[in-house]
Amino acid sequence: MILPHPKDAIHKSWLYAILSAIADDAHLPFLLRFKGGTCAAMRGILPRFSVDLDFDLLYSRKVAFVQKRLVSIFIALGLKIKDQSRTAPQFFLGYENAPGERSTLKVDVTFPPNSEDEYEPVRFVDIDRILHAHTIPTMFAHKLLATMGRFQKKGALAGRDLLDLYIFFRAGLPIQKEIIEKQMNMAFEDYLATLGAFVEKYFTQRVIDEDLNALMPPQAFSSVRRNLKSQVLVFLKDAARHSG
């Protein structure tokens, strides 16, 4: 995973420390499945920084157990639990850093996973550990859902969602269409058309710039920012046209 700025090294080191501790735990690797932007970045798919750790929990009955195991890990690492959910293993963790710099890290565990989601064992070279993670087709499907879902759930937009879609489409990666069709209750090509209209309406240059500026090296950011929206719209139209 790249570092957009040297000051982000401490955050990256905490991501890796937590992930290594989870991988080394006697129980958590059998219960949790790694996913999300950090997972994709550590697999070398996304050329950007990612700041959170996201997992699926396979068994809802294990929520309290997983919460307890994670708290033990955070305490052992010397992290401060600044906030946490009462209903799910979701934590906001604090670490020491210079004033004004990033000093909070989120660990989010969701359950139950979608029945169509698929996982595979992956060796994450940066931490020299094997973890079960979303397959690439599952990851791509969730990226397509997140671009609009983030706004529907929280009223938020993220320029990084467009970058991620651009990277996945440009690489010609496969999509597990069944995840989208079941979750959205519509044909895959209809969802792509809906997503395209959403991107066209809501993703301004300002939204793209504000989010990606902190997650990419300046040169890489400058080279992609201006044409990102138009390129994603072309990819969405082409994918819808050839989905049958």
C-alpha positions in Angstrom: 0.0 0.0 0.0 1.4 3.3 -1.1 2.1 6.3 1.2 0.9 9.6 -0.2 2.8 11.5 2.4 5.6 10.5 4.8 3.5 11.6 7.8 1.1 8.8 7.1 3.7 6.1 7.9 2.6 5.9 11.5 -1.0 5.2 10.5 0.1 2.6 8.1 2.2 0.9 10.8 -0.8 0.7 13.1 -3.0 -0.8 10.3 -0.4 -3.5 9.8 0.1 -4.1 13.6 -3.6 -4.6 14.1 -4.0 -6.8 11.0 -1.0 -8.9 12.0 -2.4 -9.4 15.5 -5.7 -10.5 14.1 -4.0 -12.9 11.7 -2.0 -14.4 14.6 -5.0 -14.8 16.9 -6.1 -18.4 17.7 -9.7 -17.7 16.7 -10.3 -14.6 14.7 -8.8 -15.8 11.3 -11.6 -18.5 11.3 -14.3 -16.0 12.0 -13.4 -12.8 10.2 -13.0 -12.1 6.5 -10.9 -9.1 5.4 -12.4 -6.7 2.8 -12.6 -3.1 1.7 -10.2 -0.5 0.5 -7.2 -1.5 2.7 -7.6 -5.1 1.6 -7.6 -4.0 -2.1 -4.7 -1.7 -1.6 -2.6 -4.3 0.2 -3.3 -6.7 -2.6 -1.8 -4.2 -5.0 -5.1 -3.5 -6.8 -5.6 0.1 -5.7 -2.9 2.8 -6.0 -4.0 4.8 -3.1 -3.8 5.0 0.7 -6.6 3.5 2.8 -7.1 4.3 6.4 -9.6 1.8 7.9 -9.8 -2.0 8.5 -13.0 -3.7 7.4 -14.1 -7.3 8.0 -17.1 -9.6 7.6 -18.1 -11.8 10.5 -19.2 -15.2 9.4 -21.4 -16.1 12.4 -23.6 -13.6 14.1 -23.7 -15.6 17.3 -20.0 -14.8 17.7 -20.4 -11.0 18.0 -19.6 -10.8 21.7 -16.7 -13.2 21.4 -15.1 -11.2 18.6 -15.6 -7.9 20.4 -13.8 -9.3 23.4 -10.9 -10.7 21.3 -10.5 -7.5 19.5 -10.5 -5.4 22.7 -7.8 -7.7 24.0 -5.7 -7.0 20.9 -6.1 -3.3 21.1 -5.2 -3.2 24.8 -2.1 -5.3 24.2 -1.0 -3.0 21.4 -1.4 0.0 23.6 -4.2 1.6 21.5 -6.9 3.7 23.1 -10.5 2.8 22.4 -12.0 6.3 21.8 -15.4 5.0 20.9 -17.2 1.8 20.0 -20.6 0.5 18.9 -22.8 -1.3 21.5 -24.4 -3.5 18.9 -21.5 -4.5 16.6 -17.7 -4.8 16.7 -17.0 -1.3 15.5 -14.1 0.6 17.1 -12.5 4.0 16.8 -9.0 3.7 18.1 -6.6 6.4 19.1 -2.8 6.5 18.9 -0.2 9.1 19.7 0.8 11.4 16.9 1.9 15.0 16.4 -0.8 17.7 16.9 -3.0 18.2 13.9 -2.0 14.9 12.3 -4.1 11.8 11.8 -4.5 9.9 15.1 -7.6 7.8 14.8 -8.2 4.5 13.1 -11.4 2.6 12.6 -12.0 -1.1 12.7 -15.4 -2.1 11.4 -16.9 -5.7 11.5 -20.2 -6.2 9.7 -22.5 -9.2 9.9 -24.0 -11.3 8.5 -22.2 -11.3 5.1 -24.2 -11.5 1.9 -24.9 -15.1 0.9 -23.4 -14.4 -2.5 -20.1 -13.1 -1.2 -17.1 -15.3 -1.9 -13.7 -15.4 -0.1 -10.3 -16.8 -0.8 -7.0 -17.2 1.2 -4.6 -14.4 0.3 -1.0 -13.9 1.4 -0.6 -10.3 2.3 3.1 -9.7 1.6 3.4 -6.5 3.6 2.6 -8.4 6.8 3.7 -11.8 5.7 0.4 -13.4 6.8 -2.4 -15.3 5.1 -6.0 -14.1 5.6 -9.2 -15.0 4.0 -10.5 -12.1 2.0 -13.1 -11.1 -0.6 -12.4 -12.5 -4.0 -11.8 -9.9 -6.6 -15.2 -10.3 -8.3 -16.9 -9.9 -4.9 -14.7 -6.9 -4.2 -15.6 -5.3 -7.5 -19.3 -5.8 -6.9 -19.1 -4.1 -3.5 -17.2 -1.2 -4.9 -20.0 -0.6 -7.4 -22.5 -0.8 -4.6 -20.5 1.5 -2.2 -20.4 4.4 -4.7 -24.1 5.0 -4.3 -24.7 3.2 -1.1 -22.5 5.5 0.9 -24.8 8.4 -0.1 -28.0 6.5 0.6 -26.9 5.4 4.1 -25.0 8.4 5.3 -25.6 11.2 2.8 -21.8 11.1 2.0 -19.8 11.1 -1.2 -16.2 9.8 -1.6 -14.0 10.6 -4.6 -12.1 7.5 -3.8 -15.1 5.4 -4.9 -14.7 6.8 -8.4 -11.0 6.1 -8.4 -11.6 2.5 -7.3 -14.1 1.9 -10.0 -11.8 3.4 -12.6 -8.9 1.1 -11.5 -11.1 -2.0 -11.4 -12.7 -1.3 -14.8 -9.4 -0.4 -16.5 -7.8 -3.7 -15.3 -10.7 -5.6 -16.8 -11.5 -7.4 -13.6 -14.5 -9.6 -13.3 -17.7 -8.6 -11.4 -19.9 -10.9 -9.3 -23.1 -9.5 -10.7 -25.4 -11.7 -8.5 -24.4 -9.7 -5.4 -25.7 -6.5 -7.0 -28.8 -8.0 -8.5 -29.9 -9.5 -5.3 -29.1 -6.5 -3.1 -30.6 -3.9 -5.4 -33.4 -6.1 -6.8 -32.7 -5.1 -10.3 -30.9 -6.3 -13.4 -27.2 -5.6 -13.4 -27.3 -3.4 -16.5 -30.2 -1.4 -14.9 -28.1 -0.8 -11.8 -25.1 0.4 -13.9 -27.4 2.9 -15.6 -28.8 4.1 -12.3 -25.2 4.4 -10.9 -24.1 6.4 -14.0 -26.9 8.9 -13.6 -26.0 9.2 -9.9 -22.3 9.8 -10.7 -23.2 12.4 -13.3 -25.4 14.3 -10.9 -23.5 14.3 -7.6 -19.8 13.8 -8.2 -18.4 17.3 -8.7 -14.7 18.1 -9.2 -14.7 19.5 -5.7 -15.9 16.2 -4.2 -13.3 14.3 -6.1 -10.4 16.6 -5.2 -11.2 16.9 -1.5 -11.2 13.1 -0.9 -8.4 12.0 -3.2 -5.9 14.8 -2.4 -5.1 13.2 1.0 -4.9 9.6 -0.3 -2.6 9.8 -3.3 0.9 11.2 -4.1 0.6 14.7 -5.6 1.8 13.6 -9.1 -0.5 10.7 -9.3 -3.4 12.8 -8.0 -2.8 15.5 -10.6 -2.7 13.0 -13.5 -6.0 11.3 -12.7 -8.3 14.0 -11.2 -9.6 15.9 -14.2 -10.8 13.0 -16.4 -11.8 10.6 -13.6 -15.5 11.2 -13.7 -15.8 11.1 -17.5 -13.8 7.9 -17.7 -15.9 6.1 -15.1 -19.1 7.1 -16.9 -17.7 5.6 -20.1 -16.8 2.4 -18.3 -20.2 2.1 -16.7 -21.9 2.6 -20.1 -19.7 0.0 -21.8 -20.2 -2.5 -19.0 -24.0 -2.1 -19.2 -23.9 -2.5 -23.0 -21.9 -5.8 -22.8 -23.5 -7.2 -19.6 -25.8 -9.5 -21.5 
